[in-house]
């Protein structure tokens, strides 16, 4: 179920209330780094699968 703009605004407001305005940039940076590492790891797994398929033929 995709999140609509209203849901995203509500999540942002709740995050602001919980963490405060000083912590949000740090949390955003940490989330971005985590997402980047996850994408790199999954890309590496997909590349490994492609090389296995090529080697098997």
C-alpha positions as CSV (number, residue, x, y, z in Angstrom):
1,X,0.0,0.0,0.0
2,X,1.7,3.2,-1.1
3,X,2.0,6.2,1.2
4,X,0.2,9.3,0.1
5,X,1.4,12.8,0.6
6,X,-0.8,13.2,3.7
7,X,0.7,10.2,5.3
8,X,4.3,11.4,4.6
9,X,3.5,14.7,6.2
10,X,2.1,13.1,9.3
11,X,5.2,10.8,9.6
12,X,7.5,13.9,9.2
13,X,5.6,15.8,12.0
14,X,5.7,12.8,14.3
15,X,9.4,12.4,13.7
16,X,10.0,16.1,14.3
17,X,8.1,15.8,17.6
18,X,10.0,12.7,18.7
19,X,13.5,13.5,17.7
20,X,13.5,17.3,17.5
21,X,14.8,19.6,14.8
22,X,18.5,19.1,15.7
23,X,18.5,15.3,15.3
24,X,16.6,15.1,12.1
25,X,19.4,15.9,9.7
26,X,21.7,13.4,11.4
27,X,19.0,10.7,11.2
28,X,18.4,11.6,7.5
29,X,22.1,11.2,6.7
30,X,22.3,7.9,8.6
31,X,19.2,6.6,6.7
32,X,20.7,7.7,3.4
33,X,24.0,5.9,4.2
34,X,22.2,2.8,5.2
35,X,20.1,2.8,2.1
36,X,23.2,3.3,-0.1
37,X,25.0,0.4,1.5
38,X,21.9,-1.8,1.1
39,X,21.7,-1.0,-2.6
40,X,25.4,-1.7,-3.1
41,X,25.1,-5.0,-1.3
42,X,22.1,-6.1,-3.2
43,X,23.7,-5.0,-6.5
44,X,26.7,-7.1,-5.6
45,X,24.5,-10.1,-5.0
46,X,22.7,-9.6,-8.3
47,X,26.1,-9.4,-10.1
48,X,27.2,-12.6,-8.4
49,X,24.1,-14.4,-9.7
50,X,24.7,-13.1,-13.2
51,X,28.3,-14.4,-13.2
52,X,27.1,-17.8,-11.9
53,X,24.6,-18.0,-14.7
54,X,27.2,-17.2,-17.3
55,X,29.7,-19.7,-15.9
56,X,27.0,-22.5,-15.9
57,X,26.4,-22.2,-19.6
